[in-house]
Amino acid sequence: MDLAFNAEERAFEKEVREFIAANLTPEMKRATALTPSVFSDPDIGMAWQRALHRKGWGAPGWPVEYGGPDWTPAQRWIFETECARAGVPNVNVMGVKMVGPVIIGFGSPEQKNFYLPRILSGEDYWCQGYSEPGSGSDLASLKTRAVRDGDDYIINGTKIWTTHAHHANRMFALVRTNETERQQDGISFILIDMKSPGITTRPILTIGGDHEVNQVFFDDVRVPVANRVGEEGKGWTYGKYLLEFERGSGIASAKLRDALKTVSSLAESDLTGRAIDDPDIAMRMSEIEVDIDALEMTELRVLSALQTGQNPGAVSSLLKLRVSEIRQAVTRLGVDVIGNDGLYVEPMRPLYRLNEAPGIPEEMLPVVPEYLNGRAYTIFGGSSEIQRDIVAKMVLGL
């Protein structure tokens, strides 16, 4: 793709910037800057989603007939990049970028008519029910059962690492509906109302100290059969399709470059004793910049596939792998730059959430939490080892 935009694309770039300037509140920007996560505070994230929906930009990757904007790949790139540069809140990633495409591709007309408008408008907030205790990377070994009882399934089991389940009113989940010789053939994809009787959640603190993920328990939970997406026993296919969209739906290079600029600013300041004067620091920055440039090209490949209605496939695994590795490199460099200050920034987390961090420069506050979450990025959504295995099999044919 030629990144030398034409006059129409430059006009669109200006429109996006003006929209962001008019709708991104200081509260949104600050909350996003101090939240070391892809998942913004739900209230803030959904407020941004509603603003996008009013503009008609609520689901950039969706077909026009389901409410997506009629954008070219260049416009999509411009939108995603400008949002990243401005530090806008992340919308309901689970809804817009994950379950939405699955419902569009495999859902019934009734499911599309009911769920898609609610995702666009921010009325529904979704969480994911994939991983289980003892069933993470080996997802096909999941044990949560859904037994048919008339027009309902009765679900029993446990899900874990379920992001924002304590906020969500909907879950998309993989459940076992049949015992088959090939484990993948007995799995179904089902949509669950989180207010259903028999559902309880237990908080789990992440590596960064946040309550972002949960364990979810299902005790004789009744879910209508009509909530199953597609055919019974075909959920593995739909679940993989969703993960490929999750891994390939974001434009991360702009955010990574912005993070690198933040680290560079810290390194050039007296706060860090001008760490930039250390040749090793400057060399590492240069290497990261080269990696981000290469990442952009991979993002454009994925974006081109998505815009033409194709599944990004194995390229999404390559993208997810590189994003998580570069993120680790940036955040590790940030910790090295701030040096000993990192030892006392982390204990201040309960205070800086309340804008009370005496003696610690605000620009340093996100560095250590980002470093800790950088490691988490190599695990959730499929570990780096899983991504390498997918690339080996699907790209190299090994």
C-alpha positions as CSV (number, residue, x, y, z in Angstrom):
1,M,0.0,0.0,0.0
2,D,1.2,3.5,-0.9
3,L,1.2,5.6,2.3
4,A,1.5,8.8,0.4
5,F,-2.1,9.8,0.9
6,N,-4.1,11.7,-1.8
7,A,-6.1,14.9,-1.3
8,E,-9.3,13.0,-0.3
9,E,-7.4,10.9,2.2
10,R,-5.8,14.0,3.7
11,A,-9.2,15.5,4.0
12,F,-10.4,12.4,5.9
13,E,-7.3,12.6,8.1
14,K,-8.3,16.1,9.0
15,E,-11.9,15.1,9.7
16,V,-10.7,12.3,12.0
17,R,-8.4,14.7,13.9
18,E,-11.2,17.2,14.3
19,F,-13.6,14.5,15.6
20,I,-11.1,13.3,18.1
21,A,-10.4,16.9,19.3
22,A,-14.1,17.5,19.8
23,N,-15.0,14.3,21.5
24,L,-11.9,13.1,23.5
25,T,-12.4,14.6,26.9
26,P,-9.4,15.3,29.3
27,E,-10.9,12.6,31.6
28,M,-10.8,10.0,28.8
29,K,-7.3,10.9,27.8
30,R,-5.9,10.8,31.3
31,A,-7.6,7.6,32.3
32,T,-6.3,5.9,29.1
33,A,-2.7,7.2,29.7
34,L,-2.7,5.8,33.3
35,T,-4.3,2.5,32.5
36,P,-1.7,-0.1,31.4
37,S,-4.1,-2.2,29.4
38,V,-5.8,-2.7,26.1
39,F,-9.1,-2.6,28.0
40,S,-10.1,0.8,29.1
41,D,-12.4,1.5,32.0
42,P,-15.8,0.3,30.8
43,D,-17.6,3.5,31.5
44,I,-14.9,5.5,29.6
45,G,-14.5,3.1,26.8
46,M,-18.3,2.8,26.2
47,A,-18.7,6.6,26.2
48,W,-16.1,6.7,23.4
49,Q,-18.0,3.9,21.6
50,R,-21.2,5.8,21.8
51,A,-19.5,8.9,20.3
52,L,-18.1,6.8,17.4
53,H,-21.6,5.3,16.9
54,R,-23.2,8.7,16.6
55,K,-20.6,9.6,13.9
56,G,-21.2,6.3,12.1
57,W,-17.7,5.0,12.9
58,G,-18.6,2.5,15.6
59,A,-17.3,-0.6,13.8
60,P,-14.5,0.1,11.3
61,G,-14.1,-3.5,10.3
62,W,-17.8,-4.4,9.7
63,P,-19.6,-4.5,6.4
64,V,-21.7,-1.5,5.5
65,E,-24.9,-3.4,5.7
66,Y,-24.3,-4.1,9.4
67,G,-23.3,-0.6,10.3
68,G,-19.7,-0.4,9.3
69,P,-18.3,2.7,7.6
70,D,-17.6,2.4,3.9
71,W,-13.9,3.0,4.2
72,T,-10.9,2.2,2.0
73,P,-7.9,0.4,3.6
74,A,-6.1,3.8,3.6
75,Q,-9.0,5.4,5.5
76,R,-9.0,2.5,8.0
77,W,-5.3,3.0,8.5
78,I,-5.7,6.7,9.0
79,F,-8.5,6.3,11.6
80,E,-6.7,3.6,13.6
81,T,-3.4,5.5,13.6
82,E,-4.9,8.9,14.6
83,C,-6.8,7.2,17.4
84,A,-3.6,5.5,18.6
85,R,-1.7,8.8,18.5
86,A,-4.3,10.7,20.3
87,G,-4.6,8.1,23.1
88,V,-8.3,7.4,22.7
89,P,-10.0,4.9,25.0
90,N,-10.3,1.4,23.7
91,V,-13.9,0.4,22.9
92,N,-15.5,-2.9,23.8
93,V,-12.8,-4.9,22.1
94,M,-14.7,-8.2,22.8
95,G,-17.8,-6.9,21.2
96,V,-16.7,-4.9,18.1
97,K,-13.6,-6.7,17.2
98,M,-14.3,-10.3,18.3
99,V,-17.8,-11.5,18.7
100,G,-19.3,-9.0,16.2
101,P,-17.4,-10.5,13.2
102,V,-18.4,-14.0,14.3
103,I,-22.1,-13.1,14.5
104,I,-21.8,-11.4,11.1
105,G,-20.2,-14.4,9.5
106,F,-22.1,-17.3,11.2
107,G,-25.0,-16.0,13.2
108,S,-28.7,-16.4,12.4
109,P,-30.7,-13.4,11.1
110,E,-32.3,-13.1,14.5
111,Q,-28.9,-13.0,16.3
112,K,-27.6,-10.3,13.8
113,N,-30.7,-8.2,14.3
114,F,-30.6,-8.4,18.0
115,Y,-26.9,-8.3,19.0
116,L,-25.2,-6.2,16.3
117,P,-27.1,-2.9,16.9
118,R,-26.5,-3.3,20.7
119,I,-22.7,-3.8,20.1
120,L,-22.6,-0.7,17.9
121,S,-24.5,1.5,20.3
122,G,-22.5,0.4,23.4
123,E,-25.6,-1.1,25.0
124,D,-23.9,-4.5,25.5
125,Y,-20.5,-5.1,27.0
126,W,-19.0,-8.5,26.2
127,C,-16.5,-10.8,27.9
128,Q,-14.9,-14.0,26.6
129,G,-15.3,-17.5,27.9
130,Y,-12.5,-19.6,26.4
131,S,-9.8,-20.6,28.9
132,E,-10.4,-22.9,31.8
133,P,-8.3,-24.1,34.7
134,G,-6.0,-26.7,33.0
135,S,-7.2,-25.7,29.5
136,G,-5.4,-22.6,28.2
137,S,-3.1,-23.2,25.3
138,D,-4.7,-26.6,24.8
139,L,-8.1,-25.1,24.4
140,A,-9.7,-28.1,22.7
141,S,-9.5,-30.0,26.1
142,L,-12.1,-27.6,27.7
143,K,-14.5,-29.3,30.1
144,T,-17.4,-26.9,30.5
145,R,-20.4,-28.8,29.5
146,A,-23.7,-27.7,27.8
147,V,-26.3,-30.5,28.0
148,R,-29.4,-30.1,25.8
149,D,-32.7,-29.9,27.7
150,G,-35.6,-29.1,25.4
151,D,-35.1,-25.6,24.0
152,D,-32.3,-24.9,26.4
153,Y,-28.7,-25.9,27.2
154,I,-27.8,-26.4,30.9
155,I,-24.2,-25.3,31.4
156,N,-21.9,-26.4,34.2
157,G,-18.2,-25.6,34.5
158,T,-15.6,-22.9,35.0
159,K,-13.9,-20.3,32.8
160,I,-10.8,-18.4,33.9
161,W,-8.8,-15.3,32.8
162,T,-12.1,-13.8,31.7
163,T,-11.5,-10.1,31.1
164,H,-14.0,-7.7,32.6
165,A,-16.5,-10.4,33.4
166,H,-17.4,-8.3,36.5
167,H,-18.6,-5.6,34.1
168,A,-20.0,-7.5,31.2
169,N,-23.6,-8.3,30.6
170,R,-22.8,-10.8,27.8
171,M,-20.3,-13.6,27.2
172,F,-19.4,-15.5,24.2
173,A,-18.1,-18.9,25.2
174,L,-16.9,-22.2,23.9
175,V,-18.6,-25.2,25.6
176,R,-18.6,-28.9,25.1
177,T,-21.9,-30.2,23.7
178,N,-20.7,-33.7,22.6
179,E,-18.0,-36.2,23.5
180,T,-16.2,-37.0,20.3
181,E,-13.0,-38.8,19.4
182,R,-11.6,-35.6,18.0
183,Q,-12.1,-33.1,20.9
184,Q,-12.6,-30.1,18.6
185,D,-15.6,-31.7,17.0
186,G,-17.6,-31.6,20.2
187,I,-17.4,-27.9,20.9
188,S,-20.1,-25.3,20.3
189,F,-20.0,-21.5,20.3
190,I,-22.7,-20.0,22.5
191,L,-23.9,-16.5,23.6
192,I,-24.7,-16.1,27.3
193,D,-26.5,-13.5,29.3
194,M,-24.3,-12.8,32.3
195,K,-27.3,-12.0,34.5
196,S,-28.6,-15.6,34.2
197,P,-29.1,-17.4,37.5
198,G,-26.2,-19.7,38.4
199,I,-23.4,-17.5,37.2
200,T,-20.9,-16.2,39.8
201,T,-17.5,-14.4,39.3
202,R,-14.4,-14.3,41.4
203,P,-11.8,-11.6,40.9
204,I,-8.2,-12.4,39.9
205,L,-5.4,-9.8,40.3
206,T,-3.1,-9.6,37.2
207,I,0.6,-9.4,37.1
208,G,0.3,-5.6,37.1
209,G,-1.9,-5.6,40.2
210,D,-5.2,-4.8,38.4
211,H,-8.5,-6.4,38.8
212,E,-9.1,-7.0,35.1
213,V,-9.7,-10.7,34.8
214,N,-11.9,-13.1,36.7
215,Q,-12.9,-16.7,37.2
216,V,-16.5,-17.4,36.2
217,F,-18.5,-20.4,37.5
218,F,-21.6,-21.9,35.9
219,D,-23.9,-23.9,38.1
220,D,-26.9,-25.3,36.1
221,V,-27.1,-22.2,34.0
222,R,-29.9,-22.3,31.4
223,V,-29.2,-20.8,28.0
224,P,-31.6,-21.0,25.0
225,V,-30.5,-23.2,22.2
226,A,-31.3,-20.2,20.0
227,N,-28.2,-18.5,21.5
228,R,-25.9,-21.0,19.8
229,V,-24.0,-19.5,16.9
230,G,-24.0,-21.8,13.8
231,E,-24.1,-25.5,14.0
232,E,-23.7,-27.6,17.1
233,G,-20.2,-29.1,17.3
234,K,-18.7,-26.5,14.9
235,G,-17.7,-24.0,17.6
236,W,-14.0,-24.7,17.2
237,T,-14.1,-23.3,13.7
238,Y,-15.9,-20.2,14.8
239,G,-13.7,-19.8,17.9
240,K,-10.5,-19.9,15.8
241,Y,-12.0,-17.4,13.4
242,L,-12.6,-15.0,16.3
243,L,-9.1,-15.4,17.6
244,E,-7.6,-14.5,14.2
245,F,-9.7,-11.4,14.1
246,E,-8.6,-10.5,17.7
247,R,-4.9,-10.9,16.9
248,G,-5.1,-9.1,13.7
249,S,-7.7,-6.3,14.2
250,G,-5.6,-3.7,15.9
251,I,-3.1,-1.2,14.6
252,A,-0.4,-1.2,17.3
253,S,2.5,0.4,15.5
254,A,1.3,4.0,16.2
255,K,0.9,3.3,19.9
256,L,4.3,1.6,20.1
257,R,5.9,4.5,18.4
258,D,4.2,6.9,20.8
259,A,5.4,4.8,23.7
260,L,8.9,4.9,22.3
261,K,8.7,8.7,22.1
262,T,7.6,8.8,25.8
263,V,10.6,6.7,26.7
264,S,12.8,9.0,24.6
265,S,11.5,12.1,26.3
266,L,12.2,10.6,29.7
267,A,15.7,9.6,28.5
268,E,16.4,13.2,27.3
269,S,15.2,14.8,30.6
270,D,17.1,15.7,33.7
271,L,14.6,13.4,35.6
272,T,16.7,10.4,34.4
273,G,20.1,12.2,34.4
274,R,19.9,12.3,30.6
275,A,20.0,8.6,30.1
276,I,20.0,9.2,26.4
277,D,23.7,10.0,26.6
278,D,24.3,6.3,27.2
279,P,25.2,4.9,23.7
280,D,23.4,1.6,24.6
281,I,20.1,3.4,25.2
282,A,20.3,5.3,21.9
283,M,21.1,2.0,20.0
284,R,18.2,0.2,21.6
285,M,15.8,2.9,20.6
286,S,17.1,2.7,17.0
287,E,16.6,-1.0,16.9
288,I,13.0,-0.7,18.2
289,E,12.2,2.0,15.6
290,V,13.4,-0.4,12.9
291,D,11.1,-3.2,14.3
292,I,8.1,-0.8,14.4
293,D,8.7,0.1,10.8
294,A,8.6,-3.6,9.8
295,L,5.6,-4.1,12.0
296,E,3.7,-1.5,10.0
297,M,4.1,-3.5,6.8
298,T,2.6,-6.6,8.5
299,E,-0.3,-4.5,9.8
300,L,-1.0,-3.3,6.3
301,R,-1.2,-6.9,5.0
302,V,-3.7,-7.8,7.7
303,L,-5.7,-4.6,7.2
304,S,-5.9,-5.3,3.5
305,A,-7.2,-8.8,4.1
306,L,-9.8,-7.5,6.6
307,Q,-11.0,-4.7,4.3
308,T,-11.7,-7.2,1.5
309,G,-13.6,-9.6,3.8
310,Q,-10.9,-12.1,4.2
311,N,-9.8,-13.8,7.4
312,P,-6.2,-12.7,8.2
313,G,-5.3,-16.3,9.0
314,A,-1.7,-17.1,10.1
315,V,-0.5,-13.6,9.4
316,S,-2.5,-12.5,12.5
317,S,-0.4,-14.8,14.6
318,L,2.8,-13.2,13.2
319,L,1.4,-9.8,14.0
320,K,0.4,-10.7,17.5
321,L,3.8,-12.2,18.2
322,R,5.7,-9.1,16.9
323,V,3.5,-6.6,18.8
324,S,4.0,-8.4,22.1
325,E,7.7,-8.7,21.6
326,I,8.2,-5.0,20.6
327,R,6.0,-4.0,23.5
328,Q,8.2,-5.8,25.8
329,A,11.3,-4.2,24.3
330,V,9.8,-0.7,24.7
331,T,8.7,-1.2,28.3
332,R,11.9,-2.9,29.3
333,L,13.8,0.1,27.9
334,G,11.5,2.4,29.8
335,V,12.3,0.7,33.1
336,D,16.0,0.8,32.4
337,V,15.7,4.5,31.6
338,I,13.9,5.5,34.8
339,G,16.3,3.3,36.9
340,N,15.8,3.3,40.6
341,D,12.6,5.3,40.4
342,G,11.0,2.1,39.2
343,L,11.5,0.6,42.6
344,Y,9.1,2.9,44.3
345,V,6.6,3.7,41.5
346,E,4.9,0.4,41.7
347,P,3.9,0.7,45.4
348,M,2.3,4.0,44.6
349,R,-0.3,2.4,42.3
350,P,-3.2,2.7,44.7
351,L,-2.4,6.4,45.1
352,Y,-1.7,7.4,41.5
353,R,-5.1,5.9,40.5
354,L,-6.5,8.7,42.6
355,N,-4.1,11.3,41.2
356,E,-2.1,11.4,44.4
357,A,1.6,10.6,43.7
358,P,3.6,13.1,45.6
359,G,7.2,13.4,44.5
360,I,6.9,11.1,41.5
361,P,6.7,12.7,38.0
362,E,3.4,11.7,36.3
363,E,5.2,10.8,33.1
364,M,6.9,8.0,35.0
365,L,3.8,6.5,36.5
366,P,2.7,4.1,33.8
367,V,6.2,2.8,33.1
368,V,6.5,-0.1,35.6
369,P,2.8,-1.2,35.2
370,E,3.3,-1.2,31.4
371,Y,6.5,-3.3,31.8
372,L,4.6,-5.9,33.9
373,N,1.7,-6.0,31.5
374,G,4.1,-6.3,28.6
375,R,4.9,-9.8,29.8
376,A,1.1,-10.6,30.1
377,Y,0.7,-9.6,26.4
378,T,2.9,-12.6,25.5
379,I,0.4,-14.9,27.1
380,F,-3.2,-13.9,26.7
381,G,-4.9,-14.3,23.3
382,G,-2.6,-17.2,22.6
383,S,1.0,-17.4,24.0
384,S,4.0,-16.5,21.9
385,E,4.9,-20.1,21.7
386,I,1.4,-20.9,20.3
387,Q,1.9,-18.1,17.7
388,R,5.2,-19.5,16.6
389,D,3.7,-23.0,16.3
390,I,0.9,-21.6,14.1
391,V,3.5,-19.8,11.9
392,A,5.6,-22.9,11.6
393,K,2.6,-25.0,10.5
394,M,0.6,-22.7,8.4
395,V,3.3,-20.5,6.9
396,L,6.3,-22.7,6.7
397,G,4.4,-26.0,6.4
398,L,6.4,-27.8,9.0
